[in-house]
Amino acid sequence: MYVGVDVGGTKTLVAVLDEHGKIKELAKFPTPKSYDHFLLELRHTVAQLKTKEFQAGGAGLPGRIDRQHGRVIRFGNLTWKNVPAQADLERLLKCPVAIENDAKMAGISEAILLNDDYSKVLYVTISTGVGIALITNKVIDPSLPDLGGAARFIDYKGRKTSWDDYISGRAIVERYGQHAADIHDKTTWQAIARDMERVFMELIAIAGPDVIVIGGSVGTYFDRYGEMLAQELESHKSPAVTIPPLRKAQRPEEAVLYGCYELAKQTYGHADADS
């Protein structure tokens, strides 16, 4: 069995996955503000699971990862800083644990679901913040920064504005007065698609992907704006810029957990299995 931990700004998900990558147990708890309290809550949650032994595990964390030393230097949506996450999780879960940025965990999961249709997959998660990941031949490409939309900026109304403050789910609520789930009129989604276009064009120029997969809470409603966003992007097509197809994430709510399973397999060399 494998274990996956998806640490979010508001909630943490813990999953037990079998050798085929199927979720057999799933638990969640509100993410505490204190890292020490988080470890206590995670220990309590794991103790309640029916499965007690794991071959390996993975953890998706919303921040900048020091992979060499197994630490998270800075979190995007949490105040924790420079925490020894890998060692703490391995001690708590009693198995080797691969840690990675949560968007990159989700990205590798979604890229693998596309089989061999595309070799270079750009994954963009839009929820509380904006996460980005580039997956090349089913392996995480380290060229894109871990902090995603928190570390990238755009000029908006004469001010330097982070992508998180520009197109995230939180930004949509602040600008349009509604959560994405509650927006149904095409006029509002057209405006949101125009906002997104500026960010996506920059990502296309930077990464040159074969396909873009959109996940996160806003990605869940891709059917409401996906065609509009594609049209906005196509209007900027040029001989020097190829616009890739857009896809909705196939498992937007649990992509990080499946990514934990995939990275654990890749990192610790267990027998390959279909996810």
C-alpha positions, -999 to 999 in steps of 0.1 A, spaced: 0 0 0 10 36 -6 1 68 13 -5 103 -1 -8 135 18 -22 166 1 -15 197 24 -37 226 14 -41 261 28 -74 252 44 -76 214 45 -53 184 43 -63 151 26 -47 117 35 -52 87 12 -43 51 12 -37 38 -23 -32 2 -34 -5 -11 -58 -27 -1 -88 -31 35 -76 -67 31 -64 -78 50 -34 -89 26 -7 -92 50 23 -96 88 23 -95 111 53 -93 149 58 -89 175 84 -86 213 86 -50 224 81 -38 239 114 -20 273 114 8 258 134 32 232 118 36 214 151 -2 211 154 -4 199 118 20 170 127 -2 161 157 -34 162 136 -18 141 109 -6 116 134 -41 113 149 -56 109 114 -31 82 103 -38 63 135 -75 61 125 -67 45 92 -73 8 88 -40 4 69 -10 7 92 19 -2 69 30 15 37 56 7 10 62 43 3 44 77 3 43 111 -12 33 145 1 22 175 -20 30 208 -2 20 243 -13 54 260 -14 90 261 -24 108 228 -19 144 222 -10 145 188 -25 182 181 -16 175 185 21 139 175 22 127 208 35 99 233 26 115 267 26 84 288 21 47 281 19 23 299 -5 -8 298 16 6 290 51 29 308 75 52 278 80 88 284 70 119 261 65 103 229 80 119 195 77 88 180 61 104 149 46 120 137 78 90 144 99 66 126 75 89 96 72 91 93 110 53 97 113 43 74 84 71 49 89 80 47 52 101 66 27 83 97 16 88 118 -16 79 155 -10 71 178 -39 52 211 -46 15 203 -47 9 217 -82 37 195 -96 23 165 -78 -11 172 -95 6 178 -128 24 145 -130 -9 127 -122 -28 145 -149 1 141 -174 1 103 -169 -36 101 -175 -30 115 -210 -9 84 -218 15 92 -246 -7 117 -265 15 146 -254 51 147 -243 51 182 -228 22 189 -205 16 222 -187 -6 219 -157 -22 250 -142 -42 248 -110 -65 278 -102 -80 278 -68 -70 299 -37 -38 306 -56 -23 297 -90 0 267 -93 20 257 -123 38 225 -133 56 214 -165 57 176 -170 80 164 -198 78 127 -208 59 120 -175 87 135 -154 85 168 -135 104 195 -152 122 217 -126 123 248 -149 91 264 -135 92 278 -100 74 262 -71 56 293 -59 37 297 -91 13 326 -91 27 340 -59 60 347 -75 49 360 -110 34 394 -117 14 412 -143 6 449 -148 -31 454 -139 -46 489 -137 -11 504 -134 0 482 -105 23 452 -103 -1 424 -94 6 388 -87 -11 361 -107 -27 349 -74 -43 384 -70 -52 385 -107 -69 352 -117 -72 330 -87 -105 319 -73 -101 345 -45 -94 372 -71 -126 362 -90 -146 366 -58 -131 400 -51 -135 413 -87 -169 398 -96 -185 393 -62 -192 356 -68 -174 323 -64 -167 304 -97 -193 278 -87 -221 305 -87 -212 322 -120 -233 311 -149 -236 341 -172 -214 341 -203 -206 378 -200 -188 373 -167 -170 342 -178 -159 360 -210 -143 387 -188 -126 361 -167 -113 344 -198 -98 376 -210 -81 380 -177 -68 344 -179 -55 349 -214 -27 373 -204 -13 348 -179 -17 318 -202 0 335 -231 30 342 -209 31 305 -198 29 294 -234 58 316 -244 79 303 -214 71 266 -215 61 258 -251 37 230 -240 20 205 -263 -12 208 -242 -25 227 -212 -45 210 -184 -65 232 -160 -73 220 -126 -82 233 -91 -115 246 -79 -118 270 -109 -107 243 -132 -137 223 -121 -159 248 -141 -138 246 -172 -168 237 -193 -182 272 -186 -152 292 -199 -128 267 -217 -140 275 -252 -139 313 -245 -104 310 -232 -93 290 -263 -108 317 -285 -90 344 -266 -57 326 -270 -62 318 -307 -67 356 -313 -31 360 -304 -17 332 -325 13 340 -347 39 322 -368 62 323 -337 36 311 -312 16 279 -314 -15 277 -292 -18 243 -276 -52 226 -269 -68 231 -235 -80 202 -214 -100 200 -181 -82 181 -153 -97 146 -151 -93 144 -113 -92 180 -102 -101 173 -65 -77 144 -60 -50 150 -85 -24 157 -58 -30 124 -40 -26 104 -72 5 124 -80 19 114 -45 14 77 -56 31 83 -90 61 101 -76 65 76 -48 67 48 -74 92 68 -95 114 78 -66 115 45 -47 115 21 -76 85 -1 -68 70 -22 -94 51 -3 -121 13 -3 -119 -15 14 -137 -29 44 -119 
